[in-house]
C-alpha cells in the first residue's frame, strides 16, 4: 500500500483562493522598424531568448540592440538553422537557409543593419515556424519578432500558439516590421508561425527577442520541467540550467527522456533532473508579496529506465537574508538561512512503485512581505525511510509552485462587517 506523502499544511485556510498571477489578454501589434534601437523595447527584465536569425550584413554577428543581446542563430551562411540557440527550434523549408544582406531598405547602420540584414527563409506559402522553449506557465511575456520589409510587395499573417492571429501585415516605406505579442504562458513553449498571404512566395524572420513581462505570479519556479535546453534523448549534462546544484561527479545532473521510465502520467515525458544520495538543487522563487498566504508545491519523484529509484528526497523552503545569492557547490542548507519548513519522502524502491507526485502546502503566514523565498530539493539516501544515508540514485521532474492568496471579501460580506463594527462602537459609547 502506498503511503500518502506528508504535506506541510494538511488543510487550506477556509476562504483562500488559488492565485494564478495577473494574466494578461494576448495582444498582437505591428509597427515599422527604423534605424532607432529603441524601436525594440527593452523591459529591463529577464530575457528568455533572443536571436539574430540571419548571418547579418556584416557577416556572422551577435548584436546588442537597446541592451538586448541577440546571439547569432546559425554557424554560417546557408548553415544549419538555429544551431547556436539551444532553446530555439525552427522549421524552414529552405532547410536552414540563412543569408545576409537581404533587407530592402536603405538607412540601417551598425547593429541594426547586422540584425535586419539577414534572414531565415521559407518557401511558399509557409509558414516558417519558431518554437521557443523555457517559459514558465502563468508568467507574462513580451515577444518581439522582426520581419523582412515589403521588398517584393509581400503581405503576411502571423499566428501565435495556433490561435492568436493577425493578417494583412505589410511593410511600410521599405522598412522592416516589428511584430509584438504580449501574452501569458500556458505551457513551457511559445510557437510563432509566419505565413505569406500575397506577393513573393518567400517569407522571412530576421530575428526575435522574448522577455519576461511584469504582472506574473510573485513566486514561481524557473525550468521546473528541466526542458531547457534540449540535450537529446540519451544525453547527460552535469550543470542544471536555472538551478544552483552540487559540483561534479554527477551528484546532481539533468538528462534526456530516454533515461527515465516515461510512459506514466506523472512524468512530463521528457527531460528530468537526477541525483545521487548527496545531490541537491535550489533556486530563488522570488519575493513574498502582500496577500500571499501560502504556497502550493509539487514535484514528481520517479524511476530510471534501468529500474533504479533508490534514494529518497527532501523538499525545503528558506527565507532569504538579502545577502545570500547562491552558487553551484554551495549548499543553501548550510548557509545559515531560516528554514520555513520541509518534508521528506521515501525512495520509489522502498515504496515498490515507479513514480509518485509529492505535493503539499507551505504556510507563508509568518514570513514578512518582501522576503525572498528559496526552494531546495535534495536526495536523502538509499531505500530506507529518509534520512537514511548511503548510496542511492533517483530522478525528479515537474517541480511547480502556485501562490495561494487571501480571498477579497465580497461587497455584501464587507458591508456586514462594517455594520457590525459600527454597532459595536455605538454600544461602547453608550456604556
N, C-alpha and C positions, 0 to 999 in steps of 0.2 A: 504494500500500500504506500502511495506517495505521501510524504508529509507536506502539508501546506507551508509555503515559505513564510518566515517571520516578517512582519511589517513593523515599521517604526511607529505608526499610529494605527490602531485597529479600526477606528470609525472616524469618518469625517465629521467635523462640527456641523450641526444642523444649520441649514441656510447658506452654506458655502456653495459657490458656483465655480465650475471649471473655466478658467480664463485662457483663451487661445490667442491672446495678443490682439492688437488693434489691426485687424485685417483691412487691407485697402482694396477698393474696387480696381480691377485690371483696366489700365488705360494705355492706348497706343497713340503716340503723336509723331508728327514728322516736321522737319524744318531744314532749310539749306545749311550746309556746312561751308563756312567761309574759311579764310586763312587764319582766323582768330581761334586760338586754342580753347578759349573759354566757351566756345560753342559746345564743346564736350564737357558736361557737368561733372565736377568732382565733389561728391558729397562729404568728403573728409572721413569716410567710414572705411570698413574693410573692403578690399577688392577681392571678390571670389575668383575672378578670372578675367583676363584681357588678352587680346592678340592682335598683331599685325598680320593679317592673313595672306597678303602678298609679299613679295620679296622686297618691295619698295623701289622707288625711282632711283634711289642712291645705292642700290644693292641690298644684300641681306642685312636688315636693320631692325634692331629693337629701339622703340621710340618712347619718349616721355612726353605725353600730351596733357597739359594742365595738371601735372603731378600724378597722372595715372600711367604706370609703366605698361606698355603694350609689347610683350615679348614677340619675337619672330616666330611664326607658327610652323614654317617649313624650313628644312635644312638648305634648300636652294631652289632655283627656278625649275619648274616642272618636276619638283621632287614630291615625295610622299606627303599627303595632306595632313597638316596639323600634328606632325610627328614630334614637335617640341613642346606641345601644350598637353600635359598628361590628362587634365580633366575635360578636354575637348574631343568629341568625335564629330567628324564632318563627312557628309555624304556628297560626293561630287561625281557626276557622270563623266567629267574630264579626268577622273582618277587622280585628283590632286594636282591639277594644272595651275600652279602658282606662277604668275607672271608679273613683270614690273612695268611701270610707266604707262598704265592703261587709262589714267584719268584724262578726261577730255577737255577740262577747263584749264586755262592759264591762271596764274596768280598764286598758286600754292608754293610755299617755300619751306625749307628746313624740315623739321619733323612732321609737319602737316603733309608735306609732299611725300615724304617717305611712308607715312601711314596710308595716304589716299592714292598713292601711285602704284599700288599693287593689288592684285585681285585673286580671289578664289573662285574659279569659274565653273559653270554648269551648262550643259546643253539644253535645248528647248524641250518641253516648256518648263522644265524644272520639276520639283523645287530643288534648290540647294539647301541642305538641312544642317543646322548646328545643334548638337546636343552638349550642354554644359553641365557637368556633374559637380557635386559638392555642396548643394543647397541644403538648408535646414527647414523642414516643414514648419509653417507658421510664421516664418520670418519674412519681412518685406524686402523687396529688391528693386533695383533700377537697372535694366538692360539698355545699352545704347549700341545700336548696330549702324555701320557706315556702308551705304550703298553707292555703287558707281553712278556717275552723272548720266543724264539723258544724251549720251554721246551718239546714240543711234535711234533717238526718238522712242525710247523704251518706256513702257509702263509696267509696274509690278504690283503684286499683292504680297502681304506678309501675314503669316499665321503663327501664333504662339500657343503652345500647349494643345494644339489641334482644334482649338475652339475660338480663340480671340483673333479676329481677322480684320485687316484694313486693306481695302482695294484702291485702285486708281492712284497709286503713288507715282509721281513723275518728277524728274529733275527740274530745278529752277535755274535758269540762266547758265546752264552748263556746269553748275556746282554739284558736288556730291551731296547726298541726302542723309541726315541723321534720323534714324528710326528708333524712338524711345518706347520702352514698355515698362510700366510700373505695375507690380503685381505682388501678391502674397504666395509663397511657395506652398504647394500641396504635397510635393514629394521631393526627392533629392536631385532632380534634374530639370533643366529648362530646355524645351525644344523650340527652335525658331526656324520656320520654313519660308524661303523667299522664292516666289514663282513669277515668271514672266507672263503678262497678260496681253501685251501689244508691243509691236516694234521688233527689235532684234531678237533672235532666238535665244541668245545667251543672257544669263544674269549673273551678278557677282556680289559677293560680300567682300568689302575691303578690310574690315576689322570689326572689333566689338569690345565693350567692357561690361562687366557685371559687378555691381556694388551692393552691399547691404544698405537698405534704406531705413530711416527712423520709423518707429511705431510698432516694432515687433514685440514679442514677449520679453520681459525683463531678465529672465533666466532661461537659458537654453543650452543644449549640447551641440557642439560642432563636430561633424563627421562621426556621429554615433553609430552609423551603419558601416563605417570603415570602407567606404566606397571610393574614396579619392586618395591617390589616383588609381586607375585601373592597372593592376600589375600582372594580369594574366591568371589563368585558371590554376596553374600549378606552382606559382612563384611564392617565395617567402622573402620578406624585407624586414630588417630589424627595427628601423625607426618608424613609429606610428604617427602619421601626419595629424596635426592639430591637437595632439596629446603629448604631455611630458611622460617619459617612461624610463625604465631601467636601461642601463647601457650594456650592450654587447652580449655575446654568448646566447642569444635567443632566449633571454629571460622573459621579455615581452616583445612581441612582434606581430606583424599582420601578414595575411596570406590569402591566396586565391580560393575561389569557390570549390575547386576540385579536392581540397584538403579537409573538408568538413562534410559530415552527413547532412546533406542539404535538401532532402526531399520531405522535410517536415514543416508544417505550417508555422512553427515558432521561429524559424530562421528567415532571414531576408533573402536566402537562396543566392548568396553572393559572398563577397569578401568579409573577413571577420578578424578580430584580434585573438591572439593566442598567448598562453602563459605557461611558464613552469612554476614550481612552488614558491619561488621568490619574486615573481614578476608582478608589476603593477603599472597602472596608467592613471593619470589625473589631469584635470583641466579646470579653469575658471568658468563658471556658468554665467557670470555677470553679477550685478548688484541687486540686492533686495530693494523693491520699491514699496511705498506706502500702499497698503491694501493687499500685499502678498501674504496670505495667511498660511499657506502650506505648499508643498511641492510633491506632486505625484511622480514616481520614478519607476522605471522598469529596465530590465536587460535580459537577454536570452543566454542561458548557460547551456553549453552543448557538448558534442562528442566529435572527435576527429574521425576521419574516414577509415582509419585503422581500428576504430572501436575504443580508443583511449579517451577517458574523461576522468582522470584520476586525482584532480585537485579540486578542493572547494574554493569558495570565493567570499570576500568581504566587500561590501559597499559602505563607504563612509563619506560624511559631509563635514566640512570645516568652515569656520569663519576666517576670512582674510584679515590681516592686521595692517594693510596699507603699505607693507614693506616687502613681504614675500611675493616673488614674481614667478617662481617655478623654474626648473631646469631639468633636462634629461640627466638621470643619475642621482638627482636629489629627491629623496622620498618626502612628500608632504607630511606623511605620518610622523616624521621625526623633526619637523620644522618648528615645533612649539606652538602651533596654531590651536585654537579652541575647537574641540570636536563637538559638533552639534548632536550627531547620533550616528549609529552604524547598525548593520545587520549582516549575519553570516549565513552561508548556505553549504550543504553537503555536496560532495562530488557526485557526478552522474553515475560513476561506477558504484559508489556506495548506495545510491538510491535504486540502481537497477533500471534506469530509464535513459533515453537518448537525448532528451532536451527538456528544458523547463523555463518558463517565463518567471523570473523573480521580480516581484513588484512590491511597492509599499508607499507610504505617505510620510513625508518629513514635515513636522510642525516648524513653522518659522516664527511662532508667537514670541519667543524670547530673543529674536535676532533684530538688531536695530536697523532701521531703514538706511540704505546706502552702504550696508555691509556687503563685501564681496563674498560669494559663496563658491567653495571649491568642492568638486566631486572626485573621489578616488575609488577605483576598483582594483583589488589585488587578490592574488592567489594565496591560499592559506595552507596547503599541504595535501598529502595523498590520502584519499579514500575514507579515512575516519571522519567523524563529526569535527568540523573546524573548532579551534585551531589544532591541527594535527602535526604539522611539520613533515619533513621527509620529502622525497621526490614525488612529483606529480605534474601532469600536463592536462590542459583543457582549453577550449576556445569559448569566447563570448561574442555576441552580436546584438544589434538593435538597442543600443543604450539611448533612452529617451527620458525627458523630464517635461512636466506640464505644471504651470503655475496655477494654484487654486487661490482665487481672490474672494474677499468678503463680498457677499451679495449687497447690492444697494437696496435699501428698503423701498417698497412700493409706496406711491404717494399716500394711499389710504392708511397704511401702517405708520408712516412717518407722521401723518396728521393726528392719529390717535395718540402717538407718543407725546406730541406737543401738547395736546389737550390734557393728558394725564399729568404732565409736568406743571401746566398752568393751574390745574385743580389742586395739586399738592402745595404749590406756592401760596395759593389763596387760603388754603386750610391753615398753613403755618402762620400767615399774617393774622388770621382770626384768633389763633391761640396766643 
